[in-house]
Amino acid sequence: MRQGKTYLKKNDQVEVIAGKDKGRVGKVLRVLRDKDKAVVERINMIKRHTKPKEMNQQGQIVEKEAPIHVSNLQLICPECTKTGRIGKKILDDGTKVRCCKSCGGSIEGKV
């Protein structure tokens, strides 16, 4: 299976651009790079039925976030607050940062 590079990192604000949660915004909780998926806060919620583990415990239905493919997510620029394409820029001191293609601002906030 070919693995693509993802531009998402933990704690990024993203918007869902396809699927049942289209248009919703959330924070990335973790990125699964080997599967090209990300877990986003309160997006793609599933119900997991759990069995009781002990005699006095009850079974329950737990709601949790399921991974969503990164192609269905778009990063929100913190400077212009728009969704858009992301590029990479090398600064004068040699560090590589992600930048917004529409406003040219840095996503990392190091500029």
C-alpha positions in Angstrom: 0.0 0.0 0.0 1.4 3.4 -1.0 1.5 6.0 1.8 1.1 9.6 0.9 2.6 12.5 2.9 0.1 14.3 5.0 0.2 18.0 5.8 -1.8 17.6 9.0 -0.4 17.7 12.5 -1.9 17.3 16.0 -4.0 20.3 17.3 -4.6 21.7 13.7 -8.1 23.1 13.0 -9.6 21.4 10.1 -12.9 21.4 8.2 -14.6 18.3 6.7 -15.1 18.8 2.9 -16.8 15.4 2.1 -18.9 12.8 3.9 -21.7 12.8 6.4 -20.0 15.5 8.6 -19.4 17.9 5.6 -18.9 21.5 6.7 -18.1 20.7 10.4 -14.9 22.0 12.0 -12.8 20.3 14.6 -9.4 19.8 16.1 -7.1 17.0 15.0 -6.5 14.6 18.0 -4.1 12.3 16.3 -2.8 11.4 12.8 -2.5 7.8 11.6 0.2 8.3 9.0 0.4 4.6 7.9 -3.3 4.6 7.0 -3.5 8.3 5.7 -6.3 9.0 8.3 -6.8 11.4 11.2 -9.0 11.4 14.3 -10.8 14.7 14.6 -12.6 15.9 17.8 -16.4 15.2 17.6 -16.3 14.2 13.9 -17.2 10.8 12.5 -18.7 9.6 15.8 -19.4 5.9 16.1 -21.1 3.8 18.7 -19.1 0.9 20.2 -21.0 -1.7 22.2 -18.9 -3.0 25.1 -19.5 -6.1 27.2 -19.3 -6.1 30.9 -15.8 -7.0 32.1 -16.7 -7.9 35.7 -19.8 -9.5 37.3 -21.0 -6.2 38.9 -20.4 -4.1 35.8 -23.0 -3.4 33.1 -22.5 -3.5 29.3 -22.7 -0.1 27.7 -22.7 1.8 24.4 -19.7 4.2 24.1 -19.6 7.0 21.5 -16.1 7.7 20.2 -14.4 9.3 17.2 -13.4 7.1 14.2 -10.6 8.0 11.9 -11.5 9.9 8.7 -9.3 10.0 5.5 -7.1 13.1 5.2 -8.4 13.7 1.7 -11.8 14.6 3.3 -10.2 17.2 5.5 -8.9 20.7 4.7 -6.7 22.8 7.0 -8.0 26.1 8.3 -5.4 28.9 8.2 -5.2 30.6 11.6 -4.3 34.0 10.0 -7.0 34.4 7.3 -9.4 31.9 8.9 -10.2 30.3 5.5 -9.7 26.7 4.3 -7.2 26.4 1.5 -4.3 24.7 0.0 -1.1 24.4 2.0 2.5 24.9 0.8 5.9 24.7 2.3 8.3 27.6 2.7 11.9 27.6 3.9 12.7 30.6 6.1 16.0 32.6 6.3 17.2 30.6 9.2 16.7 27.3 7.3 13.5 26.0 9.0 10.8 24.6 6.9 7.2 25.8 7.7 3.8 25.2 6.3 2.2 28.3 4.7 -1.2 29.2 3.4 -1.4 29.5 -0.4 -4.1 32.2 -0.4 -2.7 34.7 2.2 0.9 33.5 2.4 0.9 33.4 6.2 2.6 30.8 8.2 0.6 27.9 9.7 3.2 27.3 12.5 3.3 30.9 13.6 7.2 31.2 13.4 7.4 34.0 10.8 
